[in-house]
Amino acid sequence: MKEEKLNPKTETKFKCPRCNISLLGRLFHNIEVDNCPKCLGLWFEEDELRLAKDDKDRELRWLDINLWDEETQFRISSGIRLCPSCRVPLYEVRYGSSDVIIDVCSLCKGIWLDNGEFKGIIDWLKAKANREILDNYTENLLKEFGEIFVGPETTKEEILDFLMVLKLLNYKVLVKHPNLSRFFSDLPK
């Protein structure tokens, strides 16, 4: 599946950390981000990556990775990439336990993705969601229920996350156990 096409908007004040040219403001999965026209990298300001991920695949909305919980995984990047916003060195961090290495700014919490890294994140999240929904269902359901009251997103968003976990489990169980599905469909109504 192809990534959403970027519709050019306007030149921004930000400079690409790789090419050092002006970034262009563009709409990416209904989020205004900054994009390098040369290397096709994307700059996400704080929380924009999560919003783009949620718009790209609604079934992944419940699965959030908080990069700032794992600050011990940060390491100074080997190159001299500067934050497009703060102009301080970016840090490299692994996105969750994936193989995708992204660049983050510890000051403004912005995230730089090289071309193709967004797709890598989505692919990894889909695989993780498939494992998590069956292997750790109770744990994830309790976590999402608790986030309704104290979660990082709005109460409405947290309720939608909780309902998505319930919906996904239903789909996964019925696919994994087709006889169970037939049994329930054969019950008198």
C-alpha positions as a Markdown table, in Angstrom:
| # | Residue | x | y | z |
|---|---|---|---|---|
| 1 | Met | 0.0 | 0.0 | 0.0 |
| 2 | Lys | 1.4 | 3.4 | -1.0 |
| 3 | Glu | 1.9 | 6.2 | 1.5 |
| 4 | Glu | -0.5 | 9.1 | 1.2 |
| 5 | Lys | 0.6 | 11.6 | -1.5 |
| 6 | Leu | 1.9 | 14.8 | -0.1 |
| 7 | Asn | 0.3 | 18.0 | -1.3 |
| 8 | Pro | 2.7 | 20.9 | -1.3 |
| 9 | Lys | 1.7 | 23.9 | 0.7 |
| 10 | Thr | 4.3 | 26.5 | 1.5 |
| 11 | Glu | 8.0 | 26.9 | 2.3 |
| 12 | Thr | 8.6 | 26.8 | 6.0 |
| 13 | Lys | 11.2 | 28.3 | 8.3 |
| 14 | Phe | 12.6 | 24.9 | 9.0 |
| 15 | Lys | 15.7 | 23.4 | 7.3 |
| 16 | Cys | 16.2 | 19.8 | 6.4 |
| 17 | Pro | 18.6 | 18.1 | 8.9 |
| 18 | Arg | 20.1 | 16.0 | 5.9 |
| 19 | Cys | 20.1 | 18.4 | 3.0 |
| 20 | Asn | 20.0 | 21.8 | 4.8 |
| 21 | Ile | 17.4 | 23.2 | 2.4 |
| 22 | Ser | 14.0 | 24.7 | 3.3 |
| 23 | Leu | 11.3 | 22.3 | 4.2 |
| 24 | Leu | 7.8 | 22.5 | 2.6 |
| 25 | Gly | 4.7 | 22.4 | 4.7 |
| 26 | Arg | 2.4 | 19.6 | 3.5 |
| 27 | Leu | -0.6 | 17.6 | 4.4 |
| 28 | Phe | 0.4 | 14.0 | 5.4 |
| 29 | His | -2.4 | 11.8 | 6.6 |
| 30 | Asn | -4.5 | 14.8 | 7.6 |
| 31 | Ile | -1.6 | 16.3 | 9.6 |
| 32 | Glu | 0.4 | 19.4 | 8.6 |
| 33 | Val | 4.0 | 18.3 | 8.5 |
| 34 | Asp | 7.2 | 19.6 | 7.0 |
| 35 | Asn | 8.8 | 17.7 | 4.1 |
| 36 | Cys | 12.2 | 17.9 | 2.3 |
| 37 | Pro | 11.6 | 18.1 | -1.4 |
| 38 | Lys | 15.0 | 16.6 | -2.1 |
| 39 | Cys | 15.4 | 13.6 | 0.3 |
| 40 | Leu | 11.6 | 13.3 | 1.1 |
| 41 | Gly | 12.2 | 13.2 | 4.8 |
| 42 | Leu | 9.4 | 14.3 | 7.2 |
| 43 | Trp | 9.5 | 16.5 | 10.2 |
| 44 | Phe | 6.8 | 15.9 | 12.8 |
| 45 | Glu | 6.3 | 18.4 | 15.6 |
| 46 | Glu | 5.4 | 17.0 | 19.1 |
| 47 | Asp | 2.5 | 14.4 | 18.9 |
| 48 | Glu | 2.1 | 14.8 | 15.1 |
| 49 | Leu | 3.6 | 11.3 | 14.4 |
| 50 | Arg | 1.0 | 9.7 | 16.6 |
| 51 | Leu | -1.8 | 11.6 | 14.9 |
| 52 | Ala | -0.6 | 10.6 | 11.4 |
| 53 | Lys | -0.2 | 7.0 | 12.5 |
| 54 | Asp | -3.8 | 7.0 | 13.9 |
| 55 | Asp | -5.1 | 8.5 | 10.7 |
| 56 | Lys | -3.2 | 6.0 | 8.5 |
| 57 | Asp | -4.6 | 3.0 | 10.2 |
| 58 | Arg | -7.5 | 3.4 | 12.7 |
| 59 | Glu | -6.9 | -0.2 | 14.0 |
| 60 | Leu | -3.5 | 0.9 | 15.3 |
| 61 | Arg | -4.8 | 3.9 | 17.3 |
| 62 | Trp | -4.7 | 1.9 | 20.6 |
| 63 | Leu | -1.0 | 1.0 | 20.1 |
| 64 | Asp | 1.1 | 4.0 | 21.1 |
| 65 | Ile | 4.8 | 4.1 | 21.6 |
| 66 | Asn | 6.0 | 6.7 | 24.0 |
| 67 | Leu | 9.6 | 7.4 | 22.9 |
| 68 | Trp | 10.2 | 9.7 | 25.9 |
| 69 | Asp | 9.6 | 6.8 | 28.4 |
| 70 | Glu | 12.8 | 5.1 | 27.1 |
| 71 | Glu | 15.2 | 8.0 | 27.2 |
| 72 | Thr | 18.0 | 5.7 | 28.2 |
| 73 | Gln | 17.9 | 4.3 | 24.7 |
| 74 | Phe | 18.8 | 7.6 | 23.2 |
| 75 | Arg | 22.3 | 8.1 | 21.8 |
| 76 | Ile | 23.9 | 11.0 | 20.1 |
| 77 | Ser | 23.7 | 10.5 | 16.3 |
| 78 | Ser | 27.0 | 9.9 | 14.5 |
| 79 | Gly | 26.2 | 12.6 | 12.0 |
| 80 | Ile | 25.7 | 16.2 | 12.5 |
| 81 | Arg | 22.0 | 16.4 | 12.1 |
| 82 | Leu | 20.3 | 19.5 | 13.6 |
| 83 | Cys | 16.7 | 19.8 | 14.8 |
| 84 | Pro | 14.8 | 21.8 | 12.1 |
| 85 | Ser | 13.1 | 23.8 | 14.8 |
| 86 | Cys | 15.6 | 24.2 | 17.7 |
| 87 | Arg | 18.9 | 23.8 | 15.7 |
| 88 | Val | 20.4 | 21.6 | 18.4 |
| 89 | Pro | 21.8 | 18.1 | 17.6 |
| 90 | Leu | 19.2 | 15.4 | 17.1 |
| 91 | Tyr | 19.4 | 12.0 | 19.0 |
| 92 | Glu | 18.9 | 8.7 | 17.4 |
| 93 | Val | 16.4 | 6.3 | 19.0 |
| 94 | Arg | 14.9 | 3.0 | 18.1 |
| 95 | Tyr | 11.2 | 3.2 | 17.5 |
| 96 | Gly | 10.0 | 0.8 | 20.2 |
| 97 | Ser | 11.7 | -2.6 | 19.6 |
| 98 | Ser | 11.6 | -2.2 | 15.9 |
| 99 | Asp | 14.6 | -1.9 | 13.5 |
| 100 | Val | 13.5 | 1.7 | 12.6 |
| 101 | Ile | 16.0 | 4.3 | 13.9 |
| 102 | Ile | 14.5 | 7.8 | 14.0 |
| 103 | Asp | 15.9 | 11.2 | 14.9 |
| 104 | Val | 14.4 | 13.0 | 17.9 |
| 105 | Cys | 14.9 | 16.4 | 19.5 |
| 106 | Ser | 15.0 | 16.3 | 23.3 |
| 107 | Leu | 14.0 | 19.9 | 23.6 |
| 108 | Cys | 10.9 | 20.3 | 21.3 |
| 109 | Lys | 10.1 | 16.6 | 21.1 |
| 110 | Gly | 10.0 | 16.8 | 17.3 |
| 111 | Ile | 10.7 | 13.7 | 15.2 |
| 112 | Trp | 12.6 | 13.4 | 11.9 |
| 113 | Leu | 11.8 | 10.4 | 9.7 |
| 114 | Asp | 14.0 | 9.6 | 6.7 |
| 115 | Asn | 12.1 | 8.5 | 3.5 |
| 116 | Gly | 10.4 | 5.2 | 4.1 |
| 117 | Glu | 10.7 | 5.2 | 7.9 |
| 118 | Phe | 7.0 | 6.0 | 8.3 |
| 119 | Lys | 6.1 | 2.9 | 6.3 |
| 120 | Gly | 8.5 | 0.9 | 8.4 |
| 121 | Ile | 6.9 | 2.1 | 11.6 |
| 122 | Ile | 3.4 | 1.2 | 10.4 |
| 123 | Asp | 4.5 | -2.3 | 9.2 |
| 124 | Trp | 6.2 | -2.9 | 12.6 |
| 125 | Leu | 3.1 | -1.7 | 14.5 |
| 126 | Lys | 0.8 | -3.9 | 12.5 |
| 127 | Ala | 2.9 | -7.0 | 13.3 |
| 128 | Lys | 3.2 | -5.9 | 16.9 |
| 129 | Ala | -0.6 | -5.4 | 17.1 |
| 130 | Asn | -1.3 | -8.9 | 15.7 |
| 131 | Arg | 1.0 | -10.4 | 18.4 |
| 132 | Glu | -0.2 | -8.2 | 21.2 |
| 133 | Ile | -4.0 | -8.6 | 20.7 |
| 134 | Leu | -3.8 | -12.4 | 21.1 |
| 135 | Asp | -0.8 | -12.9 | 23.3 |
| 136 | Asn | -1.3 | -10.1 | 25.8 |
| 137 | Tyr | -5.0 | -9.4 | 25.4 |
| 138 | Thr | -6.0 | -9.1 | 29.1 |
| 139 | Glu | -3.0 | -6.9 | 29.8 |
| 140 | Asn | -3.7 | -4.6 | 26.8 |
| 141 | Leu | -7.4 | -4.4 | 27.6 |
| 142 | Leu | -6.7 | -3.5 | 31.3 |
| 143 | Lys | -4.1 | -0.9 | 30.2 |
| 144 | Glu | -6.5 | 0.7 | 27.7 |
| 145 | Phe | -9.3 | 0.7 | 30.3 |
| 146 | Gly | -7.1 | 2.4 | 32.8 |
| 147 | Glu | -6.1 | 5.0 | 30.2 |
| 148 | Ile | -9.7 | 6.1 | 29.9 |
| 149 | Phe | -9.3 | 7.8 | 33.3 |
| 150 | Val | -5.6 | 8.8 | 33.2 |
| 151 | Gly | -4.4 | 8.3 | 29.6 |
| 152 | Pro | -2.3 | 10.7 | 27.7 |
| 153 | Glu | -5.1 | 11.3 | 25.1 |
| 154 | Thr | -8.6 | 12.8 | 25.6 |
| 155 | Thr | -11.2 | 10.6 | 27.3 |
| 156 | Lys | -13.0 | 10.2 | 24.0 |
| 157 | Glu | -9.9 | 9.0 | 22.2 |
| 158 | Glu | -9.0 | 6.6 | 25.1 |
| 159 | Ile | -12.6 | 5.1 | 25.0 |
| 160 | Leu | -12.2 | 4.6 | 21.2 |
| 161 | Asp | -8.8 | 2.9 | 21.8 |
| 162 | Phe | -10.4 | 0.6 | 24.4 |
| 163 | Leu | -13.3 | -0.3 | 22.0 |
| 164 | Met | -10.8 | -1.0 | 19.2 |
| 165 | Val | -9.0 | -3.5 | 21.3 |
| 166 | Leu | -12.3 | -5.3 | 22.0 |
| 167 | Lys | -13.2 | -5.2 | 18.3 |
| 168 | Leu | -9.8 | -6.5 | 17.2 |
| 169 | Leu | -9.9 | -9.4 | 19.6 |
| 170 | Asn | -13.3 | -10.4 | 18.3 |
| 171 | Tyr | -11.9 | -10.5 | 14.7 |
| 172 | Lys | -8.7 | -12.3 | 15.6 |
| 173 | Val | -10.4 | -15.0 | 17.7 |
| 174 | Leu | -13.0 | -15.7 | 15.0 |
| 175 | Val | -10.3 | -15.9 | 12.3 |
| 176 | Lys | -8.1 | -18.1 | 14.4 |
| 177 | His | -11.0 | -20.4 | 15.5 |
| 178 | Pro | -13.5 | -20.6 | 12.5 |
| 179 | Asn | -15.4 | -23.5 | 14.2 |
| 180 | Leu | -16.2 | -21.2 | 17.1 |
| 181 | Ser | -17.5 | -18.6 | 14.6 |
| 182 | Arg | -19.7 | -21.3 | 12.9 |
| 183 | Phe | -21.0 | -22.4 | 16.3 |
| 184 | Phe | -22.1 | -18.9 | 17.3 |
| 185 | Ser | -23.7 | -18.3 | 13.9 |
| 186 | Asp | -25.6 | -21.6 | 14.2 |
| 187 | Leu | -27.2 | -20.7 | 17.5 |
| 188 | Pro | -30.9 | -20.1 | 17.4 |
| 189 | Lys | -31.8 | -16.4 | 17.4 |
